[in-house]
């Protein structure tokens, strides 16, 4: 009985990281396959959070 619980715990400790790895790989593949989406680049100018007169251009990618 105790050996069975040890085996179940060991399998859980071994299979959980493998499961997480497969889920991460699957999500990454979905993200890569979705790269064919339309993207456009928009240029905006932002101000620093400090009180300065300097503006900084930022490029944003908008994915639809």
Buried (B, 14 or more C-beta within 10 A) or exposed (E): EEEEEEEEEEEEEEEEEEEEEEEEEEEEEEEEEEEEEEEEEEEEEEEEEEEEEEEEEEEEEEEE
